[in-house]
Amino acid sequence: MRLLLTFVALCLLHTSTAQPYGANPLEVASKREWQKKVRPAVMEFFQQEVYGIVPPSQPEVDFHIIDEGEAFGGKVKRREVEMTIGGSTKALILIYLPAQHKGKVPVFLGMNFKGNHQIAADPEVTISDNAPRGKELGTDPERGAAASRWTVEMLTEAGYGVVTIYRGDIDPDFDDGFRNGIHPHFYAEGQTSPYAHEWGTIGAWAWSLSRVMDYLEKDNDIDHKHVAVIGHSRLGKTALWAGAQDSRFAMVISNDSGCGGAALSMRKHGETVAAINRNFPHWFCDNYNKYSNNEEELWIDQQGLLALIAPRPIYVASASLDDWADPEGEFLAALYASPIYELYGKKGLTSPTMPAVNTPVGDGHVGYHLREGKHDITAWDWAQYIKFADRHFFGR
Ligand code: GCU
């Protein structure tokens, strides 16, 4: 396997040794070569060595609508859908749609950190049993605490729906040897934890976003051809991996995803592969440990992950005070993935210079901005995503 990958690498990736940090622009001779040979090898690398494969035996997934109602004084319709995985794991999909919208609604789909009830101060949202509660028993479990990160009113006023699920409903975010969450539904007989090339938590989260997409395809109110998958930070890594594997996502947005997301690992700037594997041993597959303090051995850096999304529009965003996520490494990965977009006749990033703060770049299929401020997703970030989606989805 490794030999084959190396052979394909040598034959097909005409990398230039003059590039900094050992990560290079992806230079492939033709679209055909990319599609037939290089892309499958890049995909296989990320599956086997980084995020892990989804095990072959798939459990059943069922959906049913459990509640519908109004929010934001009637301006927004709310729908909650229960997704049941393998007969027992329950995850709630929360959907907000603009009430006045005519026809099918394009949506942003993303995972949330602390529970669906935190994305808006809506008293009707069901609180997951897995979600963190208020500090004292019986207090309000912080409804709307993450409202600034979701801007539901702004998005619905712009004509978009918001769809979210809580990460803890799919796989709680701590290392418990994969006993909780969805992994056990996929074990072969006698298996008790994922094999070295099988998925960790990010892989499971990404898989679940594709299952939400299965539901969205069936919901008559949703324009499933215009679903942008989005995520912040660890959930940005998740959105990228979901978008790379599932071409039904028409657009992919990475907000401050950093190491193991949009940032180039070989720069070793901010969070490193060793640090992420040490602090979050459950996120990636076990094979990824091979690259801790050994980034040069990565067959391809994270620009390969972004290139897997081509030709679908991708937006990478960083924040100026988020050195841990390596803004420049995120920008360079987007730049280095751009030649693959060009193979499809789509414009990527063209200027090799990092743009100034609060100055979005990319009038083609690859967008980038460096927001002034800290690690977060803000209304300003969302305003750029709305503009990007308006342009690509509707030519506005
Ligand atoms: C930590 C982690 C990052 C991650 C971030 C987050 O800082 O080191 O890799 O992106 O948490 O999810 O907020």
Boltz pocket constraint, residues with backbone or C-beta under 6 A from the ligand:
constraints:
  - pocket:
      binder: B
      contacts: [[A, 232], [A, 233], [A, 234], [A, 235], [A, 256], [A, 257], [A, 258], [A, 259], [A, 271], [A, 276], [A, 324]]
      max_distance: 6.0
